[in-house]
Amino acid sequence: MKSPTVVPLAEPGWSSVQSVVNENDFWDVIEKLKRYDAEGILVLPIEKMIA
């Protein structure tokens, strides 16, 4: 929750990024990712989170 997880992929120059985003910021974040040419955006609901 404090910072994203960034994992390099087998394809050089590619990374996977995992992050938790506040629901109120969701669409803004998605649009910013698209402007930076992000691909394969997977959205999963969080049923419960313990901070």
C-alpha positions, 0 to 999 in steps of 0.5 A: 500500500505504501509503494508499488511493486515493480517486477522486470519481465523476461522481455527486455525493457518491460516491467510489471507494476502492481499497486493499490489505488484508492477507488476515488482516484481510479479513473484518473490513474487509469488515464495517466497510465494510458498516456504513458502507453501502459498495456495489459492493465488488469483491475482486480477488486479488493474485498478486504484490506488490512492496513 
